[in-house]
Amino acid sequence: MKKTLIPLLLGLACAGLCATAFAKLPPPSEEAKAKADEAKTKAAEAAKKDGELLGKSQDRTAERYIKEQKAKGVIVKPTAIAAATPAPAPAPAPKKK
């Protein structure tokens, strides 16, 4: 009797766990959606601010390097870096008849 009872209980436990794994969460409330939107906005603003600070620190570092090289008698000409452009969209595939 014990030999059949243990696998049966184990199978029932696994089935119960699988059922809870596929359970759906309720849709978010309006308050939760508003909070999520606010958090996205804050994150975007913080990322923009961090990007600006990074650019400023890179400019200061480049200026200091150029001054140090100028003191040594080496002329450094910085090259302008073009802004990143998005990749072109792939051409649509021809329709087959």
C-alpha positions as CSV (number, residue, x, y, z in Angstrom):
1,M,0.0,0.0,0.0
2,K,2.9,2.4,0.8
3,K,4.4,1.8,-2.6
4,T,1.4,3.2,-4.4
5,L,0.5,5.9,-1.9
6,I,3.8,7.9,-2.1
7,P,3.8,8.3,-6.0
8,L,0.1,9.2,-5.9
9,L,0.7,12.0,-3.3
10,L,3.7,13.2,-5.1
11,G,1.8,13.4,-8.4
12,L,-1.0,15.3,-6.7
13,A,1.4,17.7,-5.2
14,C,3.1,18.3,-8.6
15,A,-0.3,18.8,-10.2
16,G,-1.3,21.4,-7.6
17,L,2.0,23.3,-8.0
18,C,1.6,23.3,-11.8
19,A,-1.9,24.7,-11.4
20,T,-0.7,27.6,-9.3
21,A,2.1,28.3,-11.8
22,F,-0.4,28.9,-14.6
23,A,-2.7,31.2,-12.5
24,K,-3.2,34.6,-13.9
25,L,-2.6,37.8,-12.0
26,P,-5.4,40.4,-11.9
27,P,-5.0,43.4,-14.3
28,P,-3.3,46.4,-12.7
29,S,-5.5,49.1,-11.2
30,E,-5.5,52.7,-12.5
31,E,-3.3,53.7,-9.5
32,A,-0.8,51.0,-10.3
33,K,-0.7,52.1,-14.0
34,A,-0.2,55.8,-12.9
35,K,2.6,54.8,-10.6
36,A,4.3,52.7,-13.3
37,D,4.1,55.7,-15.8
38,E,5.5,58.0,-13.1
39,A,8.4,55.6,-12.5
40,K,9.1,55.4,-16.2
41,T,9.2,59.2,-16.5
42,K,11.5,59.5,-13.5
43,A,13.8,56.8,-14.9
44,A,13.9,58.5,-18.3
45,E,14.8,61.9,-16.7
46,A,17.5,60.3,-14.6
47,A,19.0,58.6,-17.6
48,K,19.0,61.9,-19.5
49,K,20.7,63.7,-16.6
50,D,23.2,60.9,-16.3
51,G,24.0,61.1,-20.0
52,E,24.5,64.8,-19.8
53,L,26.8,64.4,-16.8
54,L,28.8,61.7,-18.6
55,G,29.2,63.9,-21.6
56,K,30.5,66.8,-19.5
57,S,33.0,64.6,-17.7
58,Q,34.2,63.2,-21.0
59,D,34.7,66.7,-22.3
60,R,36.6,67.8,-19.2
61,T,38.9,64.7,-19.5
62,A,39.5,65.4,-23.2
63,E,40.3,69.0,-22.5
64,R,42.8,68.1,-19.7
65,Y,44.4,65.5,-22.0
66,I,44.8,68.1,-24.8
67,K,46.3,70.6,-22.4
68,E,48.8,68.0,-21.1
69,Q,49.8,67.0,-24.6
70,K,50.1,70.7,-25.6
71,A,52.5,71.2,-22.6
72,K,54.6,68.4,-24.0
73,G,54.7,69.9,-27.4
74,V,52.3,67.4,-29.1
75,I,49.4,68.8,-31.0
76,V,46.2,66.8,-30.6
77,K,43.3,67.4,-32.9
78,P,40.1,65.9,-31.5
79,T,37.7,64.3,-34.0
80,A,34.0,65.0,-33.9
81,I,31.9,62.0,-33.1
82,A,28.7,61.8,-35.1
83,A,25.5,61.2,-33.2
84,A,24.3,57.7,-33.3
85,T,21.7,57.1,-36.0
86,P,19.1,54.4,-35.9
87,A,19.7,51.4,-38.2
88,P,17.7,51.6,-41.4
89,A,14.6,49.5,-41.5
90,P,14.9,46.3,-43.6
91,A,13.2,46.3,-46.9
92,P,9.8,44.5,-47.1
93,A,10.0,41.1,-48.5
94,P,8.4,40.7,-52.0
95,K,5.0,39.0,-52.0
96,K,4.8,35.5,-53.4
97,K,2.0,34.6,-55.7
